[in-house]
Amino acid sequence: MNKYITTGSNECSEDKKLPIKRYMLAGRRRRVVIYTKDLANISNLSESTINTLHKKSQLRKGQDWAFNPDKSDFVLSLSSAQAIMVMADTDKSWDIHHRISDFIQQGFKK
């Protein structure tokens, strides 16, 4: 599993890692994504809550999310994951939202 550090230091605990992967979204381009099951695990929200928020949101299929039949899971772009975390509106979800923002601003650092 690819996990990227969201802090500037070399030390990172399990709390400082996001389960970010790459997947083909929006045509032939690979995008940086988060699976809904991984998002549920790090946010301490149930998968059904994440799926409900995903259905309530107005995310675009193929642009913001896709279904990966190999893993039987939905793939969310980083901005979609942030939107779902804002909709969840818990302290942990806001923390994840800010960590994704930091990841986007810092770029890829291992």
C-alpha positions in Angstrom: 0.0 0.0 0.0 1.4 3.4 -1.0 1.2 5.9 1.9 2.6 9.4 1.7 3.8 11.5 4.5 1.9 14.7 5.1 4.4 16.3 7.4 7.8 17.9 6.7 9.8 15.7 9.1 11.3 12.3 8.4 9.5 10.7 11.4 6.0 9.8 10.8 3.5 7.8 12.9 0.6 5.9 11.5 -1.6 8.9 12.2 0.5 11.1 9.9 0.0 8.9 6.8 -2.8 9.0 4.3 -3.8 5.9 2.3 -3.3 7.6 -1.0 -3.1 5.6 -4.2 -3.2 6.1 -8.0 -6.1 5.1 -10.2 -7.3 5.9 -13.7 -10.0 8.6 -13.5 -11.3 10.9 -16.2 -10.0 9.1 -19.2 -6.5 7.8 -19.6 -4.8 9.9 -16.9 -3.9 8.5 -13.6 -5.2 10.5 -10.6 -4.2 10.5 -7.0 -7.1 9.0 -5.1 -8.4 7.5 -1.8 -10.6 4.5 -1.6 -13.8 4.9 0.5 -12.9 1.9 2.7 -9.6 3.5 3.5 -11.3 6.8 4.1 -13.7 5.1 6.5 -10.8 3.5 8.4 -8.8 6.7 8.9 -11.8 8.9 9.7 -13.4 6.4 12.3 -16.7 6.7 10.4 -18.5 3.6 9.2 -18.4 2.6 5.6 -22.2 3.1 5.4 -21.8 6.7 6.6 -19.2 7.4 4.0 -21.3 5.8 1.2 -24.4 7.8 2.4 -22.4 11.0 2.2 -21.1 10.0 -1.2 -24.6 9.4 -2.5 -25.8 12.8 -1.0 -23.0 14.7 -2.6 -23.2 15.9 -6.2 -19.9 14.4 -7.3 -19.5 13.5 -11.0 -19.1 9.9 -11.9 -15.9 9.4 -13.9 -14.5 12.8 -12.9 -14.7 12.8 -9.1 -15.2 9.2 -8.4 -15.3 5.7 -10.0 -16.0 2.2 -9.0 -13.1 -0.3 -8.9 -14.6 -3.7 -9.6 -11.3 -5.4 -8.6 -11.6 -4.1 -5.1 -15.4 -3.7 -4.9 -14.8 -0.2 -3.7 -15.3 3.4 -4.8 -12.3 5.5 -5.7 -12.5 9.2 -4.8 -10.4 12.0 -6.0 -8.7 14.0 -3.3 -11.1 16.9 -3.7 -14.0 14.5 -3.5 -12.6 13.0 -0.3 -12.3 16.5 1.1 -15.9 17.3 0.2 -17.1 14.1 1.9 -15.0 14.9 5.0 -16.6 18.4 5.2 -20.0 16.9 4.9 -19.2 14.5 7.8 -18.4 17.6 10.0 -16.5 15.9 12.8 -13.2 16.9 14.4 -11.4 13.9 12.8 -12.9 14.5 9.4 -11.8 18.1 9.5 -8.3 16.9 10.5 -8.3 14.6 7.4 -9.5 17.4 5.2 -6.6 19.6 6.3 -4.1 16.7 5.9 -5.2 16.2 2.3 -4.8 20.0 1.8 -1.3 19.8 3.2 -0.5 16.8 1.0 -1.7 18.7 -2.1 0.4 21.8 -1.2 3.5 19.8 -0.4 3.4 17.4 -3.3 4.7 13.8 -3.1 7.2 13.2 -0.4 8.1 9.7 0.8 
